[in-house]
Amino acid sequence: MNASRDTLILGGGIMGLAIALALRQRGASVAVLERDGRQAAARAAAGMLAPQAEGIPPSPMRDLCLESRSRYPDWIRWVEELSGIDTGYWPCGFLAPILKPDAEASHPSREADETAHWLDREAISYHQPGLGEAIVGGWWYPEDAQVDNLALMRALRQAAQQLGVALFEGVQVEGIQRRGSAVAGVRTSAGEFAAEQYVAASGAWMRELLPMPVRPIKGQMLALQMPEPAPVTLQQVLFGPNVYIVPRRDGRAIVGATVEDVGWQPQTTPAGIRMLLERAARIYPALDRWSFREQWWGYRPATPDRLPILGRGPADNLYVAAGHFRNGILLAPVTAEIVADLALPGREHPLLAHFRYDRFSPSRTSQSLPEARPSAKSSNSRFPMMATPSSPPSPTEANGAPTEDATLTVGGRTFRSRLMTGTGKFPDADTMRASIAASGAQIVTVAVRRVREGAPGHQGLVEALDWTDLWMLPNTAGCQSADEAVRVARLGREMAKIVGQQDNTFVKLEVVPDPQYLFPDAVGTLRAAEQLVAEGFTVLPYINADPVLARQLQDAGCATVMPLGSPIGSGQGIRNVESLQIIIEQAQVPVVVDAGIGAPSEAAQAMELGADALLINSAIARAQDPVAMGRAMNVAIEAGRLAYQAGRIPVQDQARASSPAAGVPDGNGAAAVQLEAGETAT
């Protein structure tokens, strides 16, 4: 057991460090556990302190952001004095240019900000020469500011060490232990830690610790080097439509940032970086000629309503600071004060009621700790582990233990079934509902274009299903070009919102220009996938069984690859075993075999090859008994997966007796003693 302290902070990002400083300033002994700062949200940021330029509407969130921005000058001065590090704080003001297509629309904060000033084309060009020709004017926000986010992180770490905060790097929290209604300790990769109070500030990884709806939203960014000397230099932060350009005093220009709901997919992508550069060049064309310095990515922690979770947690001595999404740098000072005031003097900030963790609970009850569910890892602990988010039931073995690899994860979301199904070609809505239920599928695909056009068999289709336990997979069926598929995907995202899935970014991408054979267009699919990934979609692309294309789509950031087994709707089964095996062998994302399967035996075959999941529609919908076939496909997929995990016997070129030869009389009446390797005679 490590030495006990007054407060233990789980998370060493900007929130954890800022809270540590505030608590230490109040005299508490503090320790911080940090897992890996290289992927933290602070890296997916440009250090903008810009609640006005971002257009946050009048709300408690806006009030919180404005309060935090007002605290920045004194707070940053204190941090810099403690650390001796210049954080690059710069109250430079922000320009928000308006492009021609948006000229008629008001900027979100136009009516709310008394300090904002409208600048026409001539005035905005005076403020910042060299703007793009499409800019007709813009808003000037003189009170918004910036800070170098990476320098701030270094300064916070140094300041924490100066004040005597204990920093434990590379430590992963494996579980929170409880005693009654309080946290008793945490178990980590470096042993057990205990404290009087605990603060959960683990960013995008919060859900690994507590049952709170925080998920990672990936952001890609890049840095360019401004030329010296230059005829026209970038003098202002430019906050444009879906892109920003932040000049630093050291000559860098930060361009960001993508907003991608792709789970834990790492790395930057060509599509994401290209999109940022194209958007930035529309605002400030000169940057096309600047030199490239670096590119990077990180995970922002987001909640369903995109507001932070602050205050008391689900235990008497547990506090939470999570889900700050795009405003973590901005909200660091006020979050630190809120948590420190709550933990030590017990003073509650007047806005805190709007950011409670239990606002996502239907009953809005409980300051109590959730019931713990024992796990193999916690069986030797003195106290049971705190409950984690509930997950769907998984298949079990005969002894009741969960089978290995029982669930499917796509785009950071976990499903209990490896069967996906569709909604088309059923004889009626009742049969469709019963068949989907019998199949056990959770992911159900819907043809966006055909539903919107009211095609035969698609009228009222969305309303016919109860989507509370199903996950809509809008598809772009019927689209013949990449541009058309992108437009339909955007419509599909809105369709998912209609059924209550506000955070659903899934799309099954189909680009099929050939109406006879229905083979997908490889070039168009890749182009559309790159665009959709850059826009934050979770892309599941339907492709031929092409290993090269599968790798390209994976590298572009797709959440799965979906090679066909044979022509769609043909029922020919698996006709491309060798190509599928190569795709499966190379894949770093789930492989979903889609199209051509006609019978449960073929479904089992695909799973035995190592496919992660199957999408089956026609074979179920067009069966003589669709409900029974849905159930049969479910069982076949589970059997095929278990067989793949078990490992089949090698194929031999000659017969092998299944019984040992020992004890069998030879032609002379003597017992044969020849044994197979590993066999013993008895």
N, C-alpha and C positions, 0 to 999 in steps of 0.2 A: 504494500500500500504506500503510495506517495504521500508526502507531507500534506496535511490538511490546511486549507486556507479559508479566509472569509468567503471569497467568491471564486467560482470556477467558471470560465467562459469557454463555451464550446464553439470554436470558430475564430480563426485569426485573420479574417478579412478586415476591411475598413470598419465595419460595424463593431466587430469584436474588439479591435484595438481602441477605437474611440470610446467604447463603453469602459474598457479597462482603465484608460486614463482618467475618466470621470470618477470612477469608483476609487481609484488609488488617490486621487486628489482629495477625496473625502476621508481618507485614512484607512480604507480597507486593504487587506492583503489579497492580492489577485494573481491568479494563474490563467494562462490562455493556452488552449490546445488547438494547434493548427495542423490540418491534414496536408494541403498542397495549394499554395497560393498562386501557382502558375495558371490555374484555370478559373480563378475567382472572378466575380463580377467586376471588380475594379479594373481588370484588364480590358473588359468589353465596354470601356467608357472613355470619354474625352475630357472628363472633369468639368462639365458644363454646370454652372449654377444658375439655371435659366428657367424658373417656373413661368415667367411671362412669355418668353420666346416659344416655349413648348406649348403654350396655349392651354394650360390647365384651367378648366372652368371654375367659377366660384363654387367652393366646396370646402369641407374640412381639410381635404388633401391640399388644396391650394393654400389655405391658411397655414398649414404645417410647413409647407415648402417655403413660403415667404418668411415665416419666423426663422427657419433654419438659415436661409440666406442672410438674414439680418444679423445672425450670430457669427457669421463667418469671419469678419475682420478681426474681432477680438480673439476668437478661437484659434484662427490660423496663426496669429501673432504669438500666442501662448505655445502652440505646438512647435513653431520655428525656434522660439527661444530655448525650449527644452532640448530640442534635437540638434540645433545648429545647422539645419538643412533648409534651403530655400525651396518652398513648395510651388513656386510659380503662380501664386495667387495674383489675379489681375482683374480688377473691376472695370473691364474694357467696354461693356455694353455689347449688345447683339443687334445685328441687322437680319431681318427676316424678309428676303426678297420674294416678290410675288411675280409669277410667270404669266404670260398672256392668257392661257386657258383658264387660269384661276383668278383673273383680274376682277371678275364680277363678285367673287365670293369674299366675304369678310374673313380676316384671320380670326381664329377662335377667341383670342383675347382682346379683340379690337374694342369692344364695348366695356370690358371689365377693367382695363388698365388706364388709370388716369395719367400715368407717367409715360405711356406709349405715344409715339409721334408717327403720323403717316408722312412718308416722303415720296414725292412723285419721281419720275424717271430722272429728271435733272438733279433733284436734291440727293437722291440715293447715290447717283454717280459721283456727286461731289464728296459724299462720305466715303465711298469706296470706288475709285476708278477701275475700269476694266471688267465690269460686270457683263454677263451675256446679253445678247440682243433681245432675247425673249422676255427680259425683265422689264416690267412696266412701272415698278415702284416697290415699296416695301415698308415695313414697320421698324422703327428704331426703339429699342428697349434699353435705356441708358443704365438701369440698375442691375441688369444681369451681369454675371461675372464668370470667370473660369479659374481652374486650378489644375496643375499638372498632377493627374491622378496617381501616376507611378511614383513621382517624387513625394506626394502626400503619404503614400503607403510606407515609403522608406522613413519619412519623418516620424510617422506614428510609431513604427517599430522602435526607432532610436529613442523617442521620447518615453515609450513604455519601459525600455531598459533603464533609462536614466532615473525613472521614478521607482524602480525596483519591482516591476511586474515580471513574473516568471513566465517565460515563453517556451513552450514545448513544441518543436517543429516536427513534422512528419508523423504526427500521432493521429490515428484514426479512432474515433469513438465507435465502439462496437455495440454498446447497449447502455441504457440508463436504468439503474437499480432503484427500487423504491422500498420504503417502509411505511405502511399505512398510506397517508395522503401526502407524503413528502418524498423528495428524492434523497436517497441515502448515499449514492455514489455513482460513478460511471466506470464501466469497464472498457479499456482501450487496448490498442496494439502495444502499448508501453506499460501495461499493468492497470491497476485500479487507482482512481483518484476520488477524493472526497472533499467536501466543503460545506459551509453553512448554507450558502445560497448558490444557485446556478443560473447562468444566462445562456440560452440557446440562440446562437447567432451564426449558424452554419450555412447561410446563403442558400444556393440552389440545392444543397444536399440536406436541407431541413427534414424532408420527408423520411430520410433514413433514421432519424432520431425520434420524431414525434408525428402523430397522426394529423398532419396539417397539409392543406392542399397547395403546396409550393412545388413548382416544377421548373426545370431549366429552360431558358430561352437563349439560344445561342446568338452571339453578336460577333460579326467580323469587322475588322477595321484595318486601316493602313496609314502609313506616314510617308509624306513626300518631303523633299528638301527644297525650300524656296531658294531661288538663285540670288547670289550676292556679287556685285550690285545688280539691281533690276530696274528697268524703266518704270514699272508699276508694281509695287509690292502689295501683298495682301495685308491690310491694316486692321480689318474688323472680322469678328466671328460672323460667318454667314450661316444662318439657320434656314435652309431651304426646304422645299417639299421632299420628304423622305431621305434627306441627306444633310449633313452639316460639314463645314470646313472650319477648323479651329487653328488659327496661327499661333505658334508658340514663340516666345522671345528668343529661343535658341535657333530659330530659322526653320524649324519643322512646321509642317501643316498636317494636322490630323483630319482624316476623312472617315466618316462613319455614318451609321453603322447598320448592318443588317439586323433584322428581327426574325429569327428562325425558330419555329416550334418543331425541332427535329430530335428531341430527346437529348441523349448524350453523344451525338455524333461530333467527333473532334475535327480540328484542323480548319484552315481556310479553304475556299474553293475558287476555281477560276471564275465561275459564274457570279459568285458573290462579290469578288473584288472588281470584276469588270462592271457590274451594275453600279457599284459605288462611284467608280471613276467616270462613267458616262453621266450619271446624275450630277456629279460635282462639276463636270466640265460645262454643263448647260448653264450653271450659275456663274462660274469663273473660268472661262476658256483657257486662260494662260497656264493653268496647272497641267494641261496636257503635255507641256514641254518640260516640266520639272522632273528631277531625278527621283527614282523610287528608293525609299530607305528600308522599310520593313512592313510586314503584315502580321496580324495576330488575331486571336479570337478568345472568347471567354463565355461563361454562362451567367446570365442574369436570373435572379430568383423571382418568379412571378406567381401571383395568386390569381384565382379566377376573376376577381374584380380589379386586378392590377393595383391594389392598394396594399400597403404594408401591414404586417401583423405586429402589434406592439403591446407591451404590458405584461400582465400576469399570465402564466401558462397553466397547464393542467396539473399543477402540483403547488402545494403551499409555499415552497421555497424555490420556485422555478419562474424565470422571466424569459420573455421571448422578444427578439428583434429580427424580423425576417420579412421576405417578400417585397423588398424595396424596388425591385424591377429596374427601371431606367433612372431612378432618382437616389441611388445609394450614396453617391458622393455628396450630393446636395443635402441629404437628410442626416448625414453623420453627426453634426453637432447637436441638433435637437433630439435625435434618437438617444445619443449618449446621456444627455441631461434627463430625458424622460425616464430611462431605465435606472440611472443612478439615483434620482430623486425617489423613485418608487421603491427601490431596494433598500435604501438606507433611512432617509427621514420618513419614508412611507407617504410621500406627497404625490398625488395623482394629477397629471396634466389635464387641463379641461377638455382637450381634444381626444383624449385617450379612448373614450367610449366608442369612437367611430372606427377604431382599428383593433378591436378585441379579436382574439383567435377564434372565439366561439361564434362569431357572426356567420360562419359557414355551417353551423349546426342548426338543423331545423327547429330544435327546441330552445336554442340559445341559452342552454343551462350550463351548469357545471363549471365550477372552479376545481372540481375534484379530478383526481388522477384516473385515467381509463383503466379498466381491468387489464391485468397483464395476461399475456398468453405465453406459457412456458415454451422454451425452445431448447434444442440440443445444446446450444452454446451457453444457455443460462442455467442449465441444470445443476452446475456445481457452485453457483453463486449463493451467497447468503440470502439474497432477496430476489424475487422474480423480476423479469425485465419489464419495462414499460411497454404498453401496447403499441404496435406499429399499425399503419393504415390497414384496414380490413381488405382482404383480397378474396377473389372468387374461390370456391372450393375446387380442389384439384383431385385427379384420379388417385385412388389408393390401392396399395397392394393388399394381399389377402390378410396380412396382419394389421392392417389399418394405417400403416405408415405411408406418407405421401411418396409417390413415385418420383424419380429424378426427372428433371426437365419437363415438369408437367404443364407448364404454362408457356405461352407465346408472347414475346415482347416486340412491339413494333412502334418505332418513334417514341420510345420512352413510356408507352402505355402497355399494360399487361392484360392478357386475355386468357381465359381458362380453356378455350377451344382452339384447336389447330385447323378447324374447318371454317372457311368463309363461304358464304353463299350469296345468291342474288334474289331479285324480286320479279324477274321477267319470266314469261312463258308458262306461268301457272294457269290452270283452268279458271280459278276464281280466287278471291281474296281469302276466304276461309281456308282453302287448301294451302295457300301460301303461308298463312300464319301457323297452321298446324305443322307444316313441313319444316319450317325454320325452327320451331320449338323442338321437334323431334330430332333435328340434326345437331342440336346443342350449339349451333354457331352463334357467335356474338357479333362478328363483323359482317354486316349485310350491305351489299353494294346496290346503288340506285343510279339508274341512267338519268342524269340531270336533264339532258336535252329532251329526251322523250317524255319525261314527266312534265316539263314546262310546256311542251307542244301538245300535251294531251294525246299522245299516240295510243292506238288501241292496246288495251291491257294495262295501261299506265295511269289511267285516270284515278285519282284518289289514292294512289299507291302509298304515298308517304303517310297519309292520315290513317291508313289501314293497320299500321303496326304500332305497337307500344315500344317506344324508343328508350324507355327507362333502363332496360337491361340489354339493349342492342346498341351497337356503335355504327353510325352511318358511314359508309364508304362511298361518297359521290364518285361517279365515273364519267368519263368524257366520251362514252360510246357514241358513235355517229360522227365524230369529228375527223375531218380529212386533212387538216393542216395543224401545225404547231400553234399558230396564232389563235385558231378557233378553239383548240383544246385549252389554251391558257384562259381564254374568256369564259368558257364553260366551267372550268375549275373554280373560277372566282364566284360564279353563280352557285356552284355546289356548296361552297363554304357558307354562303348566305342561307341555302336550303337547310344545312345542318343547324344553323342558329334557330331556324323556325321551330325545330323539334326540341329545342332546349339545350343543344350541344354547342354552347358559346365558344368553347375552346377547341372545337373540332377543326383541324387543319388537314385532315386526310383527303387524299384524292387518288383514285385509280386512274392512271394516265393511259388513255388509248388514243393513238393517232393512226387511223386505218383508212388510207386513201383507196384501197382496192376493194370494190363492193362484191367481187365474185369469190375470191379466196380468203379475204378478210385477214391477210397478213399485215402486221403492224409495220409502219414506216420507221426504220431505225434512225435516220437522220432527224426527222421531225420529232420523234420521241425524245431524243437526246437534247435537242434544242429547247423543246417545251419543258423538259425536266429541269434544265439549268435555270430557266426563268422562274419556274414555280418554286424551286428550292430557295432561290434568292428572295422570293416574296414571302417565305416563311411557311410554305406548304410542307406537309408530310407526304412525300410522293411515292406511290406504289406503281411502277411502270410495267405495262404489259408488253412483252417483247417476244421475238423469235428466240429459239434456244441458241443464242449467239454469245459465246463466252467473252469475246472482246467487248461487245456492247454492254454486257452485264457488268464488266469491270469499269467501263467508262461511266455508267449510270451510278454505280456505287461510289466512284471517285467524285461524281458531281454532287453527292449528298443525298441520294435517294434512300428512303427508309427500308425498302426491300427491292428485289428484282423478281419479276413474275414471268418466267419463260413458259411458253405453251408446250403442252405435251404432244399435241397434234392439232390440226385446224379446229378452230372454235366451233362448237356445236356438232362436230363430226362423230363423236363417240368412238374414235379410232384407238383410244388409249394412248400409251406412251410409245411414240414412234422415233424418239431421238435420245435413247438412253445415254449414249456416249457423251453427247453435248451437255445433257443435264448433269452428268457426273462431274464434268469439268467445271461447270458453273458452281455447283455445290462445293466442290473442293476449294475453289478460289474465293468463295464469297466471305465477306466480313459482315454482311447484313442477312436477314432471313431470306431464304429462297422459297417463293410461293409458286407452285406449279399451277398454271391457270390455262384451262381450255383443253378439250379433247377427251377428258376422262368420261367413260360411259358406264362403268360398273365398279362395285366396291373392290373387286380384285385388282383393278387398275389403280384405284386410290391407294390400296395397300402397297402396291408395287412402287408407286412414286415415293411414298414415305420410307420404304425400305431402302431406296436409293440415298436417302438422307435429306429429302426436302423438309423444310421447317413447317410448311402448311400447304393446304390446297384451297383453291377457289373453285367450287363446283356449283353450277346453276342448272344447265340444260339436263344433265343426267338425273337430277332430282325432279325438276319441274315437269319434264316430259315422260317420266316413268308412268307405268300403269297405275302404281300406287305411290304417289310422291311422298306421302308421310312415311310409309315403310322404307322407301329408298333413302330418305333423309336420315333415318335412324341407322340404316345399314352403312351409309357412308361414314357416319360418326364412329361406329364400331370399327370399321375397316381402317380408318385413319389412326385410331388409337392402337390397333393391333400392329399396323405397319410401323408406327413409331417405336413401339416396344421391341419389335423384331430388329429394327435398325440398331437400337441400343444394345440388344442382346448379342448381335453378331451371328451371322449364319455360318454354317460349316463351309470349308473350302470346296470348290467344284473340282472333282477328280476326273481323270481321263479313263478310269477303269473302276470296276466294282470293288467295294470294300465290305467285307462281312461285318454285320453289326454285332455279332457275337464272337467271343474269342475262340480260337481254334483249339485251345488246350482241352484235353479230355475227349476229343472226338476221335474215334478209332480210324486208323489209316487202312489202306487196302489189305494189309497183312494182319489186321486185328489189333495192332499196337496203338496206344493212345498218342496222338500228336502232341508235341510240346512247344511248337512254334507260337510265340506270343507277339501281339502288336506292342509297339513301344508304349510303355507306361502301364501295361496290363500285368496282372499277377495271376498265377494259376492257383486254384483253391481245390 
